[in-house]
Structures are given as C-alpha cells and as structure tokens.
C-alpha cells in the first residue's frame, strides 16, 4: 500500500522513515481524496510525539529510528 491508500482508508497517522534525507515524515488528518492535510518532518535531535487512541505516549527520538 502507499500513502494515498492509507489516507483513503482513514488511517489517522502515517510515518515514512526517509533514510535518504535522514528524517521521519509524519502525515496526519487523512482525506478520502487520498491525501493527508498535514505533514511534519522530524530530523535527528528531535522527538516525535506519539498519540494512540487519543492517549499521549512518550515521544520517540528520531535518533532511535534512523541508523
């Protein structure tokens, strides 16, 4: 599946671990049109907020994801 398919299916959050640009792309607010309304990029040294079912969990460090 790809980003458009996840958006169409209403998946609320979609992450891409972009190894080439050394960042994690976080897409939120899906549209049935097959795109997301919001994208935020996180780079080394930053933390990604994690919310599951409305519950805020500890953030994940980008440095812990990227090799």
Backbone torsions as a table, in degrees:
resi	resn	phi	psi	omega
1	UNK	NA	161.2	178.5
2	UNK	-126.9	179.0	-176.0
3	UNK	-54.2	-45.6	-178.4
4	UNK	-61.1	-41.3	-179.8
5	UNK	-64.8	-41.1	178.2
6	UNK	-64.5	-41.9	178.2
7	UNK	-62.4	-46.0	179.7
8	UNK	-59.1	-36.2	-179.4
9	UNK	-82.2	-0.4	175.6
10	UNK	79.0	20.9	177.0
11	UNK	-65.9	118.6	-169.5
12	UNK	-68.6	-29.5	-178.3
13	UNK	-139.0	135.0	-178.7
14	UNK	-133.8	123.8	-179.9
15	UNK	-108.5	140.0	170.2
16	UNK	-120.7	123.1	173.7
17	UNK	-89.5	102.3	-174.4
18	UNK	-92.9	97.3	-176.5
19	UNK	-71.4	-33.0	-178.5
20	UNK	-64.2	-47.9	-179.0
21	UNK	-91.7	2.2	179.5
22	UNK	51.7	58.5	178.2
23	UNK	-153.0	163.0	172.8
24	UNK	-113.2	123.1	179.3
25	UNK	-96.0	126.5	-178.6
26	UNK	-117.2	117.8	-179.9
27	UNK	-104.6	136.5	179.4
28	UNK	-140.1	169.8	177.5
29	UNK	62.4	67.1	-176.7
30	UNK	-68.3	150.4	174.3
31	UNK	-116.3	145.4	177.6
32	UNK	-62.5	-17.5	179.0
33	UNK	-71.5	-4.8	175.8
34	UNK	93.4	29.3	175.2
35	UNK	-146.5	170.0	178.3
36	UNK	-109.4	143.1	179.5
37	UNK	-75.8	-24.6	-173.7
38	UNK	-130.6	138.3	173.4
39	UNK	-136.9	134.2	175.4
40	UNK	-134.0	133.4	179.6
41	UNK	-101.4	136.4	178.2
42	UNK	-119.0	134.4	-175.9
43	UNK	-117.0	168.4	177.9
44	UNK	-49.8	140.2	-177.4
45	UNK	92.9	-10.0	179.4
46	UNK	-105.8	165.0	177.6
47	UNK	-119.8	140.9	179.9
48	UNK	-98.3	123.4	176.6
49	UNK	-68.2	145.2	-180.0
50	UNK	-123.9	122.5	176.4
51	UNK	-129.7	121.7	178.9
52	UNK	-123.9	123.3	-180.0
53	UNK	54.3	38.1	178.5
54	UNK	80.4	-2.9	-179.5
55	UNK	-99.9	124.6	179.5
56	UNK	-79.3	124.4	178.6
57	UNK	-107.9	170.0	178.3
58	UNK	-59.2	141.2	179.3
59	UNK	-68.4	159.4	179.6
60	UNK	-108.9	130.8	178.7
61	UNK	-75.1	132.3	176.8
62	UNK	-57.7	-37.1	179.3
63	UNK	-59.9	-25.1	178.1
64	UNK	-80.4	-14.2	-178.2
65	UNK	-99.4	-43.5	-176.7
66	UNK	-79.0	142.9	177.3
67	UNK	-71.7	NA	NA
